[in-house]
Amino acid sequence: MCYQILLTEEGDYRQHSLRGILTAMQSVRAYIQWAAVGIATVAVLAGLTAVGMRLAERPFTYVSVSDVPQAQAAIILGASIVRGVPSPVLRSRADGAIALYDAGKVGKILMTGDNGALSYDEVTPVRKYLLEAGISAGDIFLDHAGFDTYSSMYRARNVFQADSVIIVTQDFHLPRALFIARHLGMEAYGYVAEGEGTWNEYMREIPASGKALLNLFTRRVPKYLGDVIPITGDGSTTWY
């Protein structure tokens, strides 16, 4: 009799344990499903944000120098340096700014990029490249604290006090930069630099566009600002 009771109790315990495991598995499955839905929703919204920026900024984007409206300055957005000289991507951006300057579309060129360490400098090699191309020294401004696109646009408006600019970068990058600049209060236009973006570069714009929107919504102030340096002045004072 006692043996039967023990068997019955053991069976009840196993059934109870099994029901607990199944319930836990169902809960985990539900959490995973909700997480998947959440991730998919965020991805779709980020993708729509990137597409929306591209559509919104299309009227202000140009591929011909002759069609671009005049502005105070051309902004060259930073990219990698290879063995001390601008990479092909960055060189194409610099060439676009030079073309705008030579055509009289801008009177100044602002090179903005990452110079946060002595061992890494995106701006000085471009300065040398611009000088070799015949750009007047006083017309070349360097922003050593353009650590991301938002910071570059914010500093162009608030540190260099630029009212109107022509942003020079590749097609994959231009809509986001234009969107930020115009929402920070600048009269901004975009000139598409030569160079085909890769699939990865276009895909990276999806989360980057979401980040840009968040920065604008929260009115993020970059960590490094410094003294005001009007774009109408002498650019050589910004070199060092």
C-alpha positions in Angstrom: 0.0 0.0 0.0 2.8 2.4 1.0 4.6 1.5 -2.2 1.6 2.3 -4.3 1.3 5.7 -2.6 4.9 6.4 -3.2 4.5 5.6 -6.9 1.4 7.8 -7.1 3.2 10.7 -5.5 6.2 10.3 -7.8 4.0 10.2 -10.8 2.2 13.4 -9.7 5.5 15.1 -9.1 6.8 14.2 -12.6 3.6 15.4 -14.2 3.8 18.7 -12.2 7.4 19.1 -13.2 6.6 18.4 -16.8 3.7 21.0 -16.8 6.2 23.5 -15.2 8.7 22.9 -17.9 6.1 23.2 -20.7 4.8 26.4 -19.2 8.3 27.9 -19.0 9.0 26.9 -22.6 5.7 28.5 -23.7 6.7 31.7 -21.9 10.2 31.8 -23.5 8.6 31.2 -26.9 6.2 34.1 -26.3 9.1 36.4 -25.3 11.1 35.4 -28.4 8.1 36.0 -30.6 7.5 39.5 -29.1 11.2 40.3 -29.3 11.2 39.2 -33.0 8.2 41.4 -33.7 9.9 44.3 -31.9 13.1 44.0 -33.8 11.3 43.7 -37.1 9.3 46.8 -36.3 12.3 48.8 -35.4 14.1 47.6 -38.6 11.1 48.6 -40.7 10.9 52.1 -39.1 14.6 52.6 -39.5 14.4 51.7 -43.2 11.4 54.0 -43.7 13.4 56.8 -42.0 16.3 56.3 -44.4 14.0 56.3 -47.4 12.1 59.3 -46.1 15.3 61.3 -45.8 16.3 60.4 -49.3 12.9 61.5 -50.7 12.8 64.7 -48.6 16.3 65.8 -49.7 16.1 64.9 -53.4 15.0 68.4 -54.4 18.2 69.8 -52.8 20.6 67.3 -54.4 22.7 68.0 -57.5 25.0 66.1 -59.8 26.1 69.0 -62.0 28.2 71.9 -60.6 26.5 74.4 -62.9 23.0 73.6 -61.4 24.0 74.0 -57.7 22.9 77.2 -56.1 25.6 79.5 -54.7 26.5 79.2 -51.0 29.0 80.5 -48.5 31.0 77.3 -48.2 31.4 73.7 -49.4 31.6 71.1 -46.7 33.8 68.1 -47.3 32.8 65.3 -44.9 35.6 63.2 -43.5 36.6 59.7 -44.6 39.6 57.5 -44.2 43.2 58.4 -44.8 45.5 55.9 -46.5 49.3 56.2 -45.7 48.9 59.9 -45.0 46.9 60.9 -48.1 43.1 61.1 -48.7 41.5 57.8 -49.7 39.8 57.6 -53.1 36.5 58.3 -51.4 37.8 61.4 -49.6 39.7 62.6 -52.6 36.5 62.5 -54.7 34.8 64.6 -52.1 37.7 67.1 -52.1 37.6 67.2 -55.9 33.9 68.0 -55.8 34.6 71.0 -53.4 37.4 72.2 -55.7 35.1 72.1 -58.7 32.5 74.2 -56.8 35.1 76.7 -55.6 36.6 77.1 -59.1 33.1 77.6 -60.6 32.4 80.4 -58.1 29.7 78.5 -56.3 31.4 78.9 -52.9 34.0 81.2 -51.5 35.2 78.9 -48.7 35.8 75.2 -48.1 35.3 73.6 -44.7 37.0 70.2 -44.3 35.4 68.4 -41.3 36.6 65.1 -39.9 38.1 63.1 -37.1 41.4 64.5 -35.7 40.8 63.2 -32.1 44.3 61.7 -31.8 47.8 62.7 -32.9 48.0 59.4 -34.7 44.9 59.9 -36.8 44.1 63.1 -38.8 41.5 63.2 -41.6 41.7 67.0 -42.1 45.3 68.0 -42.6 45.9 65.7 -45.7 42.9 67.3 -47.3 44.2 70.8 -46.6 47.5 69.9 -48.4 45.5 68.5 -51.3 43.4 71.6 -51.6 46.5 73.9 -51.5 48.1 71.8 -54.2 44.9 72.3 -56.3 45.3 76.1 -56.0 42.8 76.9 -53.3 43.7 80.1 -51.4 45.0 79.4 -47.9 42.6 81.8 -46.3 39.6 80.0 -47.8 40.4 76.6 -46.3 38.8 75.9 -42.9 39.5 72.8 -40.9 37.2 71.3 -38.3 39.2 68.9 -36.3 36.2 67.7 -34.2 33.9 66.5 -36.9 33.6 63.1 -35.2 30.3 62.2 -36.9 28.0 63.7 -39.4 25.7 65.3 -36.8 28.7 66.9 -35.0 30.1 68.2 -38.3 26.8 69.8 -39.3 26.2 71.2 -35.8 29.6 72.7 -35.6 29.3 74.2 -39.2 26.2 76.0 -38.0 27.2 77.0 -34.5 31.0 77.2 -34.4 31.7 78.3 -38.0 28.4 80.2 -38.2 27.7 79.0 -41.8 24.2 80.1 -43.0 24.4 78.4 -46.4 26.5 75.4 -47.5 27.0 72.8 -50.2 27.7 69.4 -48.7 30.0 67.2 -50.8 29.8 63.5 -50.3 28.8 60.3 -52.0 25.2 59.4 -52.8 24.7 56.9 -50.0 25.7 59.5 -47.4 24.3 62.7 -48.8 20.6 62.5 -47.8 21.3 62.0 -44.1 23.9 64.9 -44.1 21.5 67.2 -45.9 18.6 66.3 -43.6 20.6 67.1 -40.5 22.0 70.3 -41.9 18.6 71.7 -43.0 16.9 70.7 -39.7 19.7 72.6 -37.9 18.8 75.7 -39.7 21.2 76.0 -42.6 20.3 76.6 -46.2 21.9 73.4 -47.4 22.4 71.8 -50.8 24.1 68.6 -51.7 26.6 67.8 -54.5 27.1 64.1 -55.2 30.8 63.2 -55.3 32.0 60.6 -57.6 32.2 57.0 -56.3 29.7 54.2 -56.1 28.6 53.2 -52.6 28.7 49.5 -51.7 25.7 47.6 -50.6 27.1 47.6 -47.0 27.4 51.4 -47.1 23.8 51.9 -48.1 22.7 49.4 -45.5 24.7 51.2 -42.8 22.6 54.3 -43.5 19.5 52.6 -42.1 20.6 52.6 -38.4 22.6 55.9 -39.0 19.5 57.6 -40.2 17.6 56.5 -37.1 20.5 57.9 -34.9 20.4 61.2 -36.8 16.7 61.5 -36.2 17.2 60.8 -32.5 20.0 63.4 -32.3 17.8 66.0 -33.8 14.8 65.1 -31.6 16.9 65.3 -28.4 18.9 68.4 -29.7 22.2 66.7 -28.9 25.0 69.1 -28.3 28.4 67.7 -29.4 31.0 67.3 -26.6 33.5 69.6 -28.3 32.6 73.1 -29.5 35.1 75.8 -28.6 35.4 79.4 -29.8 33.3 80.8 -32.6 35.2 80.9 -35.9 33.1 82.7 -38.6 33.3 81.0 -42.0 33.6 84.5 -43.4 37.1 85.0 -41.9 40.6 83.6 -42.5 40.5 79.8 -42.6 44.2 79.4 -42.0 43.7 80.3 -38.3 42.0 76.8 -38.0 44.8 74.7 -39.2 46.6 74.0 -35.9 
